[in-house]
Amino acid sequence: MEIERKFLIGEIPFSLEGYVCREIEQAYLCTEPVVRVRRDNCDFYLTYKSKGLIVRDEYNLPLTKEAYAHLLAKHDGTVITKKRYEIPDKDGLTIELDVFEGDYAGLILAEVEFQSEAQALSYAPPAWFGEEVSNSAEYHNSTLSKKPSSRIPLCAKKQRNNKERKLI
């Protein structure tokens, strides 16, 4: 079971140097239901995710590098690449900060996973988090993989800052 909340990030108010960083590449074999292959540093997985927004079933199966490469060749849509930083948060929680690369460069999402739905609903995010997108499938990676990157809305704060810069 995966229980998580997700937020857009406009600006990161501190350096990411010193935090654990994982390099992730993932692609989708199917988006309904979600069937994904992922390289997470040097580990490889096949994942199934059920429908849902904040709460979903999730099953991860390990793959060999060869099996990953074989399945990756069969993907639909865009292969997603990102750096995931693990940032300790209050109450023993961890913020997984995804800094997208490649086609989705500029998109930054923060995810926090919880032990229960009650814990998720009572979570007060840090002030530097932007708009919450937990209740929108638009920011599921499976949805992102099907859209041209030019159609992915970034954080409103970041868009506003870009507009202000153009006016100067």
PyRosetta script that sets phi, psi and omega in degrees:
from pyrosetta import init, pose_from_sequence

init()
pose = pose_from_sequence("MEIERKFLIGEIPFSLEGYVCREIEQAYLCTEPVVRVRRDNCDFYLTYKSKGLIVRDEYNLPLTKEAYAHLLAKHDGTVITKKRYEIPDKDGLTIELDVFEGDYAGLILAEVEFQSEAQALSYAPPAWFGEEVSNSAEYHNSTLSKKPSSRIPLCAKKQRNNKERKLI")
pose.set_psi(1, 132.1)
pose.set_omega(1, 176.3)
pose.set_phi(2, -112.0)
pose.set_psi(2, 125.4)
pose.set_omega(2, 176.2)
pose.set_phi(3, -125.1)
pose.set_psi(3, 111.6)
pose.set_omega(3, -176.4)
pose.set_phi(4, -146.2)
pose.set_psi(4, 155.5)
pose.set_omega(4, 169.9)
pose.set_phi(5, -117.9)
pose.set_psi(5, 149.4)
pose.set_omega(5, -172.5)
pose.set_phi(6, -131.8)
pose.set_psi(6, 140.8)
pose.set_omega(6, -176.2)
pose.set_phi(7, -137.3)
pose.set_psi(7, 143.8)
pose.set_omega(7, 170.7)
pose.set_phi(8, -76.5)
pose.set_psi(8, 147.2)
pose.set_omega(8, 178.8)
pose.set_phi(9, -123.2)
pose.set_psi(9, 126.8)
pose.set_omega(9, 178.2)
pose.set_phi(10, -88.7)
pose.set_psi(10, -50.9)
pose.set_omega(10, 179.9)
pose.set_phi(11, -137.4)
pose.set_psi(11, 141.8)
pose.set_omega(11, 175.6)
pose.set_phi(12, -96.5)
pose.set_psi(12, 117.0)
pose.set_omega(12, -171.4)
pose.set_phi(13, -83.1)
pose.set_psi(13, 18.2)
pose.set_omega(13, -179.1)
pose.set_phi(14, -156.2)
pose.set_psi(14, 167.2)
pose.set_omega(14, 179.3)
pose.set_phi(15, -77.8)
pose.set_psi(15, 141.4)
pose.set_omega(15, 177.5)
pose.set_phi(16, -87.6)
pose.set_psi(16, -5.7)
pose.set_omega(16, 178.9)
pose.set_phi(17, -60.8)
pose.set_psi(17, 134.1)
pose.set_omega(17, 178.9)
pose.set_phi(18, 97.9)
pose.set_psi(18, -14.9)
pose.set_omega(18, 176.8)
pose.set_phi(19, -89.1)
pose.set_psi(19, 150.2)
pose.set_omega(19, 175.0)
pose.set_phi(20, -58.9)
pose.set_psi(20, 133.0)
pose.set_omega(20, -179.7)
pose.set_phi(21, -129.9)
pose.set_psi(21, 130.0)
pose.set_omega(21, 177.0)
pose.set_phi(22, -116.3)
pose.set_psi(22, 139.4)
pose.set_omega(22, 175.6)
pose.set_phi(23, -95.9)
pose.set_psi(23, 123.4)
pose.set_omega(23, -173.9)
pose.set_phi(24, -120.8)
pose.set_psi(24, 136.6)
pose.set_omega(24, 171.0)
pose.set_phi(25, -128.7)
pose.set_psi(25, 130.7)
pose.set_omega(25, -179.5)
pose.set_phi(26, -146.1)
pose.set_psi(26, 151.2)
pose.set_omega(26, -179.7)
pose.set_phi(27, -145.8)
pose.set_psi(27, 160.6)
pose.set_omega(27, -173.2)
pose.set_phi(28, -114.2)
pose.set_psi(28, 129.5)
pose.set_omega(28, 174.6)
pose.set_phi(29, -87.7)
pose.set_psi(29, -25.3)
pose.set_omega(29, -179.1)
pose.set_phi(30, -159.5)
pose.set_psi(30, 145.1)
pose.set_omega(30, 178.3)
pose.set_phi(31, -111.2)
pose.set_psi(31, -9.5)
pose.set_omega(31, 175.6)
pose.set_phi(32, -143.6)
pose.set_psi(32, 94.8)
pose.set_omega(32, -2.7)
pose.set_phi(33, -71.6)
pose.set_psi(33, 166.2)
pose.set_omega(33, -179.4)
pose.set_phi(34, -76.2)
pose.set_psi(34, 121.6)
pose.set_omega(34, 172.5)
pose.set_phi(35, -128.6)
pose.set_psi(35, 117.8)
pose.set_omega(35, -171.3)
pose.set_phi(36, -127.0)
pose.set_psi(36, 148.9)
pose.set_omega(36, 167.0)
pose.set_phi(37, -112.8)
pose.set_psi(37, 142.7)
pose.set_omega(37, -176.6)
pose.set_phi(38, -142.1)
pose.set_psi(38, 137.9)
pose.set_omega(38, 165.7)
pose.set_phi(39, -104.9)
pose.set_psi(39, 123.1)
pose.set_omega(39, -179.7)
pose.set_phi(40, -120.6)
pose.set_psi(40, 96.7)
pose.set_omega(40, -167.5)
pose.set_phi(41, 56.2)
pose.set_psi(41, -111.5)
pose.set_omega(41, -178.2)
pose.set_phi(42, -107.5)
pose.set_psi(42, 13.2)
pose.set_omega(42, 178.1)
pose.set_phi(43, -107.0)
pose.set_psi(43, 150.7)
pose.set_omega(43, -175.1)
pose.set_phi(44, -130.9)
pose.set_psi(44, 138.5)
pose.set_omega(44, -175.3)
pose.set_phi(45, -141.3)
pose.set_psi(45, 151.5)
pose.set_omega(45, 166.0)
pose.set_phi(46, -110.9)
pose.set_psi(46, 128.2)
pose.set_omega(46, -174.9)
pose.set_phi(47, -125.9)
pose.set_psi(47, 139.6)
pose.set_omega(47, 170.4)
pose.set_phi(48, -114.4)
pose.set_psi(48, 134.0)
pose.set_omega(48, 174.2)
pose.set_phi(49, -128.7)
pose.set_psi(49, 135.9)
pose.set_omega(49, 177.9)
pose.set_phi(50, -79.7)
pose.set_psi(50, 175.1)
pose.set_omega(50, 174.1)
pose.set_phi(51, -66.7)
pose.set_psi(51, 157.2)
pose.set_omega(51, 177.8)
pose.set_phi(52, 141.7)
pose.set_psi(52, 171.9)
pose.set_omega(52, -179.5)
pose.set_phi(53, -117.1)
pose.set_psi(53, -77.0)
pose.set_omega(53, -179.5)
pose.set_phi(54, -80.4)
pose.set_psi(54, -35.5)
pose.set_omega(54, -178.6)
pose.set_phi(55, -118.3)
pose.set_psi(55, 125.2)
pose.set_omega(55, 178.6)
pose.set_phi(56, -147.5)
pose.set_psi(56, 151.3)
pose.set_omega(56, 169.9)
pose.set_phi(57, -74.9)
pose.set_psi(57, 142.9)
pose.set_omega(57, 178.7)
pose.set_phi(58, -144.8)
pose.set_psi(58, 132.6)
pose.set_omega(58, 178.4)
pose.set_phi(59, -129.3)
pose.set_psi(59, 127.3)
pose.set_omega(59, 179.3)
pose.set_phi(60, -114.2)
pose.set_psi(60, 130.4)
pose.set_omega(60, 176.7)
pose.set_phi(61, -119.7)
pose.set_psi(61, 132.2)
pose.set_omega(61, 178.9)
pose.set_phi(62, -68.7)
pose.set_psi(62, 147.5)
pose.set_omega(62, 176.8)
pose.set_phi(63, -125.4)
pose.set_psi(63, 158.1)
pose.set_omega(63, 168.7)
pose.set_phi(64, -81.2)
pose.set_psi(64, 164.7)
pose.set_omega(64, 176.8)
pose.set_phi(65, -59.9)
pose.set_psi(65, -39.0)
pose.set_omega(65, -179.3)
pose.set_phi(66, -67.6)
pose.set_psi(66, -42.3)
pose.set_omega(66, 178.4)
pose.set_phi(67, -65.0)
pose.set_psi(67, -39.8)
pose.set_omega(67, 177.3)
pose.set_phi(68, -59.6)
pose.set_psi(68, -49.0)
pose.set_omega(68, -179.0)
pose.set_phi(69, -60.8)
pose.set_psi(69, -40.5)
pose.set_omega(69, 179.8)
pose.set_phi(70, -62.8)
pose.set_psi(70, -46.5)
pose.set_omega(70, -178.9)
pose.set_phi(71, -72.8)
pose.set_psi(71, -35.8)
pose.set_omega(71, 179.2)
pose.set_phi(72, -57.9)
pose.set_psi(72, -36.9)
pose.set_omega(72, -179.8)
pose.set_phi(73, -63.8)
pose.set_psi(73, -16.6)
pose.set_omega(73, -177.6)
pose.set_phi(74, -100.9)
pose.set_psi(74, 7.9)
pose.set_omega(74, -173.6)
pose.set_phi(75, -68.4)
pose.set_psi(75, 158.3)
pose.set_omega(75, 172.1)
pose.set_phi(76, -108.5)
pose.set_psi(76, 149.6)
pose.set_omega(76, 174.6)
pose.set_phi(77, 75.9)
pose.set_psi(77, -156.9)
pose.set_omega(77, -175.4)
pose.set_phi(78, -91.0)
pose.set_psi(78, 137.2)
pose.set_omega(78, 171.4)
pose.set_phi(79, -76.2)
pose.set_psi(79, 129.0)
pose.set_omega(79, -177.7)
pose.set_phi(80, -97.3)
pose.set_psi(80, 130.9)
pose.set_omega(80, 174.3)
pose.set_phi(81, -123.1)
pose.set_psi(81, 141.5)
pose.set_omega(81, -178.6)
pose.set_phi(82, -160.4)
pose.set_psi(82, 160.2)
pose.set_omega(82, 170.5)
pose.set_phi(83, -104.2)
pose.set_psi(83, 131.4)
pose.set_omega(83, 179.1)
pose.set_phi(84, -112.2)
pose.set_psi(84, 117.9)
pose.set_omega(84, 178.2)
pose.set_phi(85, -100.0)
pose.set_psi(85, 137.2)
pose.set_omega(85, 178.7)
pose.set_phi(86, -102.5)
pose.set_psi(86, 112.2)
pose.set_omega(86, -175.2)
pose.set_phi(87, -115.4)
pose.set_psi(87, 117.5)
pose.set_omega(87, 179.1)
pose.set_phi(88, -60.1)
pose.set_psi(88, 140.4)
pose.set_omega(88, 179.1)
pose.set_phi(89, -125.9)
pose.set_psi(89, 178.6)
pose.set_omega(89, -179.5)
pose.set_phi(90, -65.0)
pose.set_psi(90, 160.6)
pose.set_omega(90, 176.4)
pose.set_phi(91, 59.1)
pose.set_psi(91, 28.7)
pose.set_omega(91, 178.1)
pose.set_phi(92, 73.4)
pose.set_psi(92, 11.2)
pose.set_omega(92, 179.4)
pose.set_phi(93, -83.7)
pose.set_psi(93, 163.0)
pose.set_omega(93, 177.9)
pose.set_phi(94, -127.2)
pose.set_psi(94, 131.2)
pose.set_omega(94, 172.5)
pose.set_phi(95, -87.4)
pose.set_psi(95, 123.7)
pose.set_omega(95, 173.4)
pose.set_phi(96, -98.8)
pose.set_psi(96, 105.7)
pose.set_omega(96, -175.9)
pose.set_phi(97, -96.8)
pose.set_psi(97, 112.3)
pose.set_omega(97, -178.5)
pose.set_phi(98, -97.6)
pose.set_psi(98, 115.1)
pose.set_omega(98, 176.7)
pose.set_phi(99, -104.6)
pose.set_psi(99, 105.9)
pose.set_omega(99, -173.3)
pose.set_phi(100, -74.3)
pose.set_psi(100, 149.7)
pose.set_omega(100, 179.8)
pose.set_phi(101, -124.8)
pose.set_psi(101, -176.9)
pose.set_omega(101, 175.2)
pose.set_phi(102, 59.9)
pose.set_psi(102, -132.4)
pose.set_omega(102, -176.5)
pose.set_phi(103, -59.5)
pose.set_psi(103, -24.6)
pose.set_omega(103, -175.9)
pose.set_phi(104, -110.2)
pose.set_psi(104, 19.4)
pose.set_omega(104, 178.4)
pose.set_phi(105, -54.1)
pose.set_psi(105, 135.6)
pose.set_omega(105, -177.8)
pose.set_phi(106, 105.7)
pose.set_psi(106, -21.7)
pose.set_omega(106, 178.0)
pose.set_phi(107, -86.5)
pose.set_psi(107, 129.0)
pose.set_omega(107, 177.0)
pose.set_phi(108, -130.6)
pose.set_psi(108, 126.1)
pose.set_omega(108, 178.4)
pose.set_phi(109, -124.5)
pose.set_psi(109, 143.6)
pose.set_omega(109, 173.5)
pose.set_phi(110, -114.0)
pose.set_psi(110, 132.6)
pose.set_omega(110, 176.6)
pose.set_phi(111, -122.7)
pose.set_psi(111, 141.7)
pose.set_omega(111, 174.6)
pose.set_phi(112, -128.5)
pose.set_psi(112, 126.6)
pose.set_omega(112, 179.2)
pose.set_phi(113, -99.2)
pose.set_psi(113, 147.8)
pose.set_omega(113, -173.7)
pose.set_phi(114, -129.1)
pose.set_psi(114, 162.0)
pose.set_omega(114, 177.3)
pose.set_phi(115, -82.3)
pose.set_psi(115, -25.5)
pose.set_omega(115, -178.4)
pose.set_phi(116, -146.3)
pose.set_psi(116, 161.7)
pose.set_omega(116, 177.2)
pose.set_phi(117, -66.6)
pose.set_psi(117, -37.1)
pose.set_omega(117, 178.2)
pose.set_phi(118, -61.4)
pose.set_psi(118, -42.4)
pose.set_omega(118, 177.9)
pose.set_phi(119, -62.8)
pose.set_psi(119, -41.4)
pose.set_omega(119, 179.4)
pose.set_phi(120, -62.3)
pose.set_psi(120, -44.3)
pose.set_omega(120, -176.6)
pose.set_phi(121, -70.6)
pose.set_psi(121, -25.0)
pose.set_omega(121, -179.0)
pose.set_phi(122, -90.7)
pose.set_psi(122, -3.8)
pose.set_omega(122, -176.4)
pose.set_phi(123, -68.1)
pose.set_psi(123, 130.2)
pose.set_omega(123, 174.6)
pose.set_phi(124, -105.6)
pose.set_psi(124, 110.4)
pose.set_omega(124, -176.3)
pose.set_phi(125, -69.9)
pose.set_psi(125, 156.2)
pose.set_omega(125, 175.8)
pose.set_phi(126, -61.7)
pose.set_psi(126, 157.4)
pose.set_omega(126, -177.1)
pose.set_phi(127, -62.1)
pose.set_psi(127, -25.8)
pose.set_omega(127, -177.0)
pose.set_phi(128, -80.0)
pose.set_psi(128, -7.5)
pose.set_omega(128, 174.9)
pose.set_phi(129, -71.5)
pose.set_psi(129, 144.7)
pose.set_omega(129, 176.7)
pose.set_phi(130, -94.8)
pose.set_psi(130, -147.3)
pose.set_omega(130, -176.8)
pose.set_phi(131, -58.7)
pose.set_psi(131, 135.5)
pose.set_omega(131, 174.9)
pose.set_phi(132, -78.6)
pose.set_psi(132, 132.7)
pose.set_omega(132, -179.6)
pose.set_phi(133, -124.0)
pose.set_psi(133, 20.7)
pose.set_omega(133, -178.1)
pose.set_phi(134, -59.1)
pose.set_psi(134, -35.4)
pose.set_omega(134, -176.2)
pose.set_phi(135, -94.4)
pose.set_psi(135, 20.1)
pose.set_omega(135, 177.9)
pose.set_phi(136, -126.0)
pose.set_psi(136, 121.4)
pose.set_omega(136, 176.1)
pose.set_phi(137, -70.0)
pose.set_psi(137, -9.7)
pose.set_omega(137, -178.3)
pose.set_phi(138, -57.4)
pose.set_psi(138, -30.3)
pose.set_omega(138, -178.2)
pose.set_phi(139, -103.6)
pose.set_psi(139, 11.3)
pose.set_omega(139, 168.0)
pose.set_phi(140, -67.8)
pose.set_psi(140, 139.4)
pose.set_omega(140, -180.0)
pose.set_phi(141, -58.8)
pose.set_psi(141, -33.0)
pose.set_omega(141, 178.7)
pose.set_phi(142, -63.2)
pose.set_psi(142, -37.8)
pose.set_omega(142, 177.0)
pose.set_phi(143, -70.3)
pose.set_psi(143, -44.2)
pose.set_omega(143, 179.1)
pose.set_phi(144, -56.6)
pose.set_psi(144, -39.2)
pose.set_omega(144, -176.6)
pose.set_phi(145, -63.3)
pose.set_psi(145, -19.7)
pose.set_omega(145, -178.5)
pose.set_phi(146, -94.2)
pose.set_psi(146, -9.1)
pose.set_omega(146, -175.2)
pose.set_phi(147, -106.2)
pose.set_psi(147, 144.4)
pose.set_omega(147, 169.6)
pose.set_phi(148, -62.7)
pose.set_psi(148, 140.5)
pose.set_omega(148, -176.3)
pose.set_phi(149, -58.5)
pose.set_psi(149, -27.5)
pose.set_omega(149, 179.8)
pose.set_phi(150, -67.8)
pose.set_psi(150, -13.2)
pose.set_omega(150, -178.3)
pose.set_phi(151, -102.5)
pose.set_psi(151, 8.8)
pose.set_omega(151, -179.7)
pose.set_phi(152, -94.1)
pose.set_psi(152, 114.3)
pose.set_omega(152, 178.4)
pose.set_phi(153, -72.1)
pose.set_psi(153, 132.4)
pose.set_omega(153, 176.1)
pose.set_phi(154, -88.6)
pose.set_psi(154, 176.5)
pose.set_omega(154, -179.8)
pose.set_phi(155, -54.8)
pose.set_psi(155, 136.2)
pose.set_omega(155, -178.7)
pose.set_phi(156, -56.1)
pose.set_psi(156, -37.5)
pose.set_omega(156, 179.1)
pose.set_phi(157, -62.5)
pose.set_psi(157, -43.7)
pose.set_omega(157, -179.5)
pose.set_phi(158, -66.3)
pose.set_psi(158, -41.9)
pose.set_omega(158, 178.4)
pose.set_phi(159, -62.4)
pose.set_psi(159, -42.1)
pose.set_omega(159, 179.4)
pose.set_phi(160, -62.7)
pose.set_psi(160, -43.5)
pose.set_omega(160, 179.3)
pose.set_phi(161, -62.4)
pose.set_psi(161, -39.6)
pose.set_omega(161, 178.7)
pose.set_phi(162, -63.9)
pose.set_psi(162, -41.0)
pose.set_omega(162, 178.3)
pose.set_phi(163, -64.2)
pose.set_psi(163, -41.0)
pose.set_omega(163, 179.7)
pose.set_phi(164, -63.3)
pose.set_psi(164, -41.4)
pose.set_omega(164, 180.0)
pose.set_phi(165, -61.8)
pose.set_psi(165, -37.4)
pose.set_omega(165, -178.6)
pose.set_phi(166, -69.6)
pose.set_psi(166, -26.3)
pose.set_omega(166, -178.6)
pose.set_phi(167, -78.2)
pose.set_psi(167, -20.3)
pose.set_omega(167, -175.7)
pose.set_phi(168, -78.4)
pose.dump_pdb("model.pdb")
